[in-house]
Amino acid sequence: MKADILLGLQWGDEGKGKIVDVLTPRYDIIARFQGGPNAGHTIIFDNKKFILHTIPSGIFNENTTNIVGNGVIIDPFIFNKEIEKLKASGINAVNNLLLSKKAHLILPTHRLLDAAYESAKGKAKIGSTLKGIGPTYTDKTARNGIRIGNILRDDFLQQYKSLKEKHLQILKAYSFNADDHDLDGIKFKEYEEKWFDAIEQLKIIQIIDSEYFINQSLNAGKSLLAEGAQGTMLDVDFGTYPYVTSSNTVTAGVCTGLGISPHRVGDVLGIFKAYCTRVGSGPFPTELLNDQGQKLRDEGHEYGSTTGRPRRCGWLDLVALKYSIMINGVTKLYMMKADVLNEFDTISVGTKYLHQGRELDYVPFEASYEQLIPELTHLRGWKTNINEIRNHSDIPEALANYVKFIEEQTHVPLDMISVGPDRNQIIPMH
């Protein structure tokens, strides 16, 4: 059996959680392969809204096994709060949730380092969520990190104190006193106590050698969907560096984030919005700094599910989308939030860039640092409410033309269109 992969093709916030939730009944296992609590996967059903940060989006199906893979980083305090919120809604996440022993821990001091580094950047801030993501991945790469499996060892507290002391020494260099700063509105020492309480709660969950479990499950014919966080344009290697996350958000990240070989990769499901959004700093060629951009923000409720920050909004960038498709080997496309464009007379799409007088049909190195000028193609809007449509034969002609244009440009079939936030607001296209 091969593992299918679902990932974002833009700057995150594409709606991956909803599609994982929709597809979960088709899979035995849902596995997160990278990122941490900087992710925010929103799922809406039965008039209830759930926001998942670290737990895989298949958690609502009691027949599905959910794995937090080795490539994920975990803040026990945030993770435990997530479990408690689910429990309050009648969902016992512990029953079908497994943690990789090799997943790394986010320490309270990682979050302080994140804040110190971001503050020191001044105007060059990257727009960090301040969840400790970058410093944790830095420690992982520098071989200083502490992993989930270590919480079961006798020397765990000693390891914690040693790494904490290293962090405090770094913070001193930034004149950053731990006791002067809150974490999620909680003083550092209190947060640290709650963090250790949460460590004890983690021990209730089954902690496994996930790479063996996953490969043995595939050998036994089990179906698996690997769930990514953030988006391709935030990948640490292929995104708009340095305005990126600290992990590999692309297909290749599945191999290192779950421990499966490339030949076990099946379909790659690419999720994108019918337009583009971005949170934080960094280049955004098709951004709209006008009334149309605000209209997209208002119609799409474009505010971060993790940070609450307003998202920057703009037209669909097909140059970047084709780049993401190439990097990931996408076999199927899923278009989200098509309904947000219901009231637009004209819908524009970026099809090329202008850079220093040259016309480009690719994403150059300079795209990480310079604001490229988009060349736009203009298409007629459908100017009708599509939220209740469930059959592709019923979609308006202008939407059908928009879909056809995207498929012709990308050479990848568009498999599904989302026309609202609820899990049932989906139009299968084939």
C-alpha positions in Angstrom: 0.0 0.0 0.0 1.1 3.6 -0.7 0.7 6.7 1.4 -1.3 9.6 -0.1 -0.2 13.1 0.8 -2.3 16.2 1.4 -0.5 19.5 1.6 -1.0 23.2 1.0 0.3 24.9 -2.2 0.3 28.5 -1.1 1.3 30.3 2.1 -0.7 28.1 4.4 -4.3 28.6 5.5 -5.6 26.9 2.4 -8.2 24.8 4.2 -6.3 21.5 4.5 -8.1 20.5 7.7 -11.5 20.5 6.1 -10.4 18.3 3.2 -8.6 15.9 5.6 -11.9 15.7 7.5 -13.9 15.1 4.3 -11.4 12.4 3.1 -10.8 10.7 6.5 -13.5 7.9 6.0 -11.5 6.7 3.1 -8.3 6.1 5.2 -7.3 3.9 8.1 -4.6 6.3 9.3 -4.1 10.1 9.3 -0.5 11.2 10.1 0.9 14.7 10.6 4.5 14.9 9.3 5.8 18.4 10.1 5.1 21.6 11.9 3.7 22.2 15.3 1.2 24.4 17.1 1.8 27.2 14.6 -0.6 25.4 12.4 -4.3 26.0 12.7 -6.6 23.6 10.9 -10.3 24.7 11.1 -13.0 22.1 10.8 -16.8 22.9 10.9 -19.6 20.4 11.1 -22.9 20.1 13.0 -22.8 23.9 13.6 -19.6 23.4 15.7 -16.2 24.8 14.9 -13.0 23.1 15.9 -9.4 24.4 15.5 -6.7 21.8 15.6 -3.0 22.8 16.0 -1.0 19.6 16.4 -3.5 16.8 16.5 -4.3 15.3 13.0 -7.6 16.3 11.4 -8.9 12.7 11.3 -9.5 12.8 15.0 -13.2 13.2 14.6 -13.6 9.7 13.1 -13.4 7.2 15.8 -12.4 4.4 13.4 -9.3 6.3 12.2 -5.9 6.0 13.8 -4.2 9.4 14.1 -0.4 9.7 14.4 1.7 12.7 15.3 4.9 11.8 13.4 8.5 12.3 14.2 8.8 15.4 12.0 6.2 17.2 14.2 7.2 19.3 17.2 5.0 19.3 20.3 4.3 21.8 23.0 2.8 19.6 25.8 0.9 22.6 27.3 -0.8 23.5 24.0 -1.3 19.9 23.1 -3.0 19.1 26.3 -5.3 22.1 26.0 -6.3 20.9 22.5 -7.2 17.5 23.9 -9.2 19.1 26.7 -11.2 21.2 24.3 -12.0 18.2 22.2 -13.0 16.3 25.4 -15.4 19.1 26.3 -17.1 18.6 23.0 -17.5 14.9 23.6 -14.5 13.7 21.6 -12.0 11.5 23.4 -8.9 12.2 21.3 -6.7 9.8 23.4 -8.5 6.7 22.2 -7.2 6.9 18.6 -4.1 9.0 18.9 -0.5 7.9 18.8 2.7 9.9 19.3 6.1 9.3 17.8 8.9 8.8 20.2 11.1 10.8 17.9 8.9 13.9 17.8 10.7 16.9 19.4 9.4 18.9 22.4 8.9 22.6 22.5 10.2 23.9 25.8 8.8 27.1 27.5 12.2 28.7 26.9 12.0 27.9 23.1 9.0 30.3 23.1 11.0 33.0 24.9 13.8 32.6 22.4 11.3 32.9 19.6 10.1 36.2 21.0 13.6 37.5 21.7 14.8 36.7 18.1 11.7 38.2 16.5 12.0 41.4 18.6 15.7 41.8 17.7 14.9 41.7 14.0 13.0 45.0 14.2 11.6 45.9 10.8 13.0 42.7 9.3 10.6 40.5 11.4 9.4 37.4 9.6 6.0 37.3 11.3 6.6 34.4 13.6 3.6 32.9 15.5 5.9 33.0 18.6 5.1 29.4 19.4 8.8 28.4 19.6 8.9 26.6 16.2 12.1 28.0 14.9 14.2 27.6 18.1 12.9 24.0 18.5 13.9 23.0 15.0 17.2 24.8 15.5 17.9 22.7 18.6 16.8 19.6 16.7 19.3 20.3 13.9 22.0 21.2 16.4 21.4 17.9 18.1 20.4 19.6 21.4 16.7 18.7 21.3 14.6 16.7 23.6 12.2 14.1 22.1 8.9 12.7 23.3 10.6 9.3 24.0 12.9 11.1 26.5 9.9 11.9 28.9 9.9 8.2 29.7 13.6 8.1 30.7 15.0 8.7 34.2 17.3 11.4 33.0 14.5 13.6 31.5 14.5 16.3 34.2 18.3 16.6 33.9 18.1 16.9 30.1 15.4 19.6 30.5 17.4 21.6 33.0 20.5 21.5 30.9 18.8 22.7 27.8 16.8 25.3 29.7 20.1 26.7 31.1 21.6 27.0 27.6 18.5 28.9 26.5 18.7 31.3 29.5 22.3 32.1 28.7 21.3 33.0 25.1 18.4 35.1 26.4 20.8 37.1 28.7 22.7 38.1 25.6 19.4 39.6 24.3 18.7 41.3 27.7 15.6 39.2 27.8 14.5 38.2 31.3 12.3 35.1 31.4 10.4 36.3 34.5 9.4 39.6 32.8 7.5 37.9 29.9 4.2 36.1 29.7 3.4 33.0 27.6 -0.2 33.0 26.4 -0.9 35.5 29.3 0.7 33.2 31.9 3.9 34.1 33.8 6.9 32.0 32.8 7.2 30.0 36.1 3.5 29.2 36.1 3.6 28.3 32.4 6.5 26.0 33.2 4.6 24.3 36.0 1.6 23.7 33.6 4.0 22.5 31.0 5.3 19.7 33.4 1.7 18.8 34.3 1.0 18.4 30.6 4.1 16.2 30.2 2.4 13.8 32.7 -0.8 13.9 30.6 1.2 13.0 27.4 2.2 9.7 29.1 -1.4 8.6 29.0 -1.2 8.6 25.2 0.3 5.7 23.4 3.9 6.6 22.5 5.3 4.5 19.7 8.2 3.8 17.3 6.1 5.4 14.6 8.3 4.6 11.6 7.8 0.9 12.3 4.1 1.2 13.0 3.6 3.2 9.7 5.5 0.8 7.5 4.1 -2.3 9.0 0.6 -0.8 8.6 1.3 -0.1 4.9 2.6 -3.6 4.5 -0.6 -4.9 6.0 -2.7 -3.0 3.4 -3.8 -0.2 5.6 -4.5 3.1 3.8 -2.7 6.3 5.1 -3.1 10.0 4.4 -0.2 12.2 5.4 -1.4 15.6 6.5 0.9 18.6 6.0 0.8 22.0 7.8 1.5 25.5 6.5 2.1 25.6 2.7 4.7 25.0 0.0 5.6 28.7 -0.3 6.6 28.6 3.4 8.9 25.6 3.0 12.3 26.3 4.5 14.1 25.3 1.3 11.6 26.2 -1.5 9.5 28.9 0.0 10.1 32.7 0.0 13.1 32.4 2.4 13.7 33.8 5.0 10.0 34.5 5.4 9.2 30.9 5.8 8.6 28.3 8.5 11.4 26.0 9.9 10.4 22.7 8.3 9.9 21.1 5.0 6.2 21.5 4.1 6.6 19.7 0.7 6.1 16.1 -0.4 9.8 15.3 0.4 9.1 16.2 4.1 6.8 13.2 4.4 9.7 10.8 3.9 11.7 12.4 6.7 8.7 13.3 8.8 7.1 9.9 8.9 9.9 7.5 7.9 8.6 6.2 4.6 10.6 5.8 1.5 9.8 7.7 -1.7 8.5 4.7 -3.6 5.7 4.4 -1.0 4.2 7.8 -2.0 0.9 7.5 -3.8 -1.4 10.4 -4.8 -0.3 13.9 -3.9 -3.4 16.1 -3.1 -2.7 19.8 -3.5 -4.9 22.3 -1.7 -5.2 25.9 -2.8 -7.6 28.8 -2.3 -9.5 30.3 -5.3 -7.4 33.4 -4.4 -4.3 33.9 -2.2 -3.6 34.9 1.4 -0.5 35.4 3.5 0.1 36.0 7.2 3.2 37.9 8.3 6.0 39.5 6.3 7.4 38.5 2.9 6.8 39.0 -0.8 3.3 38.6 -2.2 3.1 39.5 -5.9 -0.7 39.5 -6.3 -1.5 41.2 -3.0 -4.3 43.7 -3.2 -3.8 46.7 -1.0 -7.2 48.2 -1.9 -11.0 47.8 -1.4 -10.9 44.5 -3.3 -8.3 43.1 -0.9 -10.4 44.1 2.0 -13.5 42.6 0.4 -11.6 39.3 0.1 -10.7 39.5 3.7 -14.2 40.3 4.8 -15.9 37.7 2.6 -13.4 35.0 3.5 -13.1 35.8 7.2 -9.4 36.0 6.7 -8.0 36.1 10.2 -5.5 33.6 11.5 -6.9 30.7 13.4 -3.7 30.5 15.5 -2.8 34.2 15.9 -6.0 36.0 15.0 -4.0 38.3 12.7 -5.6 39.8 9.6 -4.4 37.9 6.5 -3.0 39.7 3.5 -5.2 39.0 0.5 -4.8 39.0 -3.3 -5.6 37.2 -6.5 -4.6 33.7 -7.3 -1.0 33.4 -8.3 -0.7 30.8 -11.0 3.1 31.1 -11.4 3.5 30.2 -7.7 0.8 27.5 -7.9 2.5 25.8 -10.9 5.8 26.0 -9.0 4.3 24.2 -6.0 2.7 21.6 -8.2 6.2 20.9 -9.7 8.0 20.7 -6.4 5.4 18.4 -4.9 4.4 16.2 -7.8 0.7 17.0 -7.3 -1.7 14.6 -8.9 -5.0 16.1 -7.8 -6.1 19.7 -7.0 -8.6 20.8 -4.5 -9.9 24.4 -4.7 -11.1 26.0 -1.5 -13.3 29.0 -0.7 -14.6 29.5 -4.3 -17.7 31.0 -2.6 -15.7 33.9 -1.4 -15.6 35.2 -5.0 -19.4 35.1 -5.4 -19.8 38.8 -5.5 -16.9 39.8 -7.8 -17.7 41.1 -11.3 -14.2 40.3 -12.5 -11.7 37.8 -11.1 -8.1 38.3 -11.9 -5.3 35.7 -12.0 -1.5 36.3 -12.0 -0.1 34.4 -14.9 3.4 35.9 -15.3 5.8 38.2 -13.4 7.7 41.3 -14.6 11.2 41.6 -13.0 13.7 44.3 -14.1 12.0 44.6 -17.5 11.9 40.9 -18.1 8.7 38.7 -18.3 9.0 35.6 -16.2 6.8 32.5 -16.2 8.6 30.9 -13.2 9.4 31.7 -9.6 13.0 33.1 -9.5 15.4 33.3 -6.6 14.7 37.0 -6.4 11.1 36.3 -5.5 12.2 35.8 -1.9 13.4 39.3 -1.6 11.8 41.5 -4.2 8.2 42.4 -4.9 7.7 41.1 -8.5 5.0 42.7 -10.6 2.3 40.3 -11.7 0.8 40.2 -15.1 -2.9 39.6 -14.7 -5.5 37.7 -16.8 -9.1 38.8 -16.1 -12.0 36.4 -16.1 -15.7 37.1 -15.7 -17.1 36.4 -12.2 -20.1 34.2 -11.7 -22.0 36.8 -9.5 -24.2 34.2 -7.9 -24.4 32.3 -4.7 -22.8 28.9 -5.1 -22.9 27.8 -1.5 -25.7 25.3 -1.9 -24.4 23.7 -5.1 -23.4 20.0 -4.6 -23.2 18.7 -8.2 -20.6 19.9 -10.7 -23.2 20.0 -13.5 -25.0 22.7 -11.6 -22.1 25.2 -11.3 -22.4 28.5 -13.2 -20.6 28.8 -16.6 -18.2 31.4 -15.3 -17.0 29.1 -12.5 -16.7 26.2 -14.9 -14.5 28.5 -17.1 -12.4 29.5 -14.0 -11.9 25.8 -13.3 -11.0 25.0 -16.9 -8.5 27.9 -17.0 -6.7 26.6 -13.9 -6.7 23.0 -15.2 -5.3 24.1 -18.6 -2.6 26.2 -17.0 -1.5 23.6 -14.4 -2.2 20.3 -16.4 -3.6 18.8 -13.2 -7.3 17.8 -12.7 -9.3 19.8 -10.2 -11.0 17.1 -8.1 -13.1 19.0 -5.7 -14.3 22.6 -5.0 -15.2 23.9 -1.5 -18.2 26.3 -1.5 -18.5 27.0 2.2 -16.9 26.2 5.6 -19.0 23.2 6.5 -17.7 19.7 5.7 -20.8 19.1 3.5 -20.2 22.2 1.3 -18.2 20.3 -1.3 -18.6 19.9 -5.1 -16.9 16.7 -6.4 -15.8 17.5 -10.0 -15.2 14.0 -11.3 
